[in-house]
Amino acid sequence: KNGKKDYVVLPYEEFLKVQEELEDYDDLRSLREAKETEKDAPTIGMAELKKKVRTRTSRYSRRR
């Protein structure tokens, strides 16, 4: 159309692959944006997280 390409025809399987790649790219972009937004947020190490989870889980178990 006016010297420009308007359409493409490709096998459905290839379309699905392209669509999946675009979704992966979008997920990666979202992850990078979130990391940038949260770069100064307070963090804890894995050992401390496990300890907190165990503490909360044991408290919950005792209530039942």
N, C-alpha and C positions, 0 to 999 in steps of 0.2 A: 504494500500500500504506500504509494508515494515514495517508492524506493526503500522503504523500511519493512522489516519482517514483522508480521503480526501474530503468527501462530507457529506452533511446533507440534508435530505428531510423533509420539514415541510409544513404545510398548508399555502396557499398564504396569508391569513389574518394574521397569525402569522409572516410571513416574513415582511409584511407591518408594523406591530407593532415594530419589531426589527429595521427596517429601520428608522422609525420615532424616536425611542429612540436614534439611532446613530446620526441622524441629530440634535436632541436636545442637545446631548452631545457635538457635534461639535460647535453648537451655543454658548453653555456655555463656552467652552474652548476659543473660539474667544473673547467672552465678557471679560473673565478674563484676557486674553492677552492685550486687549485694555485698560482695567482699569489699569493694571500694567504699560503700556506704558504712559498713560496719568495721572498717579497719581500726578505728580507735575505741571500739567497744571493749569493755572488760571481758577477760576470758579466764577460764580455769583449765588446769591440766586434766588429762584422762583419769589419773589416779584419784584426784579430788572429786571428779564427777562420779566415778564408781562408788566412792565412799558416801557421797550424798544420796545416791540412788539406793544403796544398801540401807542407809539410815532411814530413809523415807519408806522403803519397802517393809522394813522390820516394824516401824511404827504402825503402818497400815495393817500389817498381819496381826499385831497385838490387839488392835481395836475390834477385830472380828471375833 
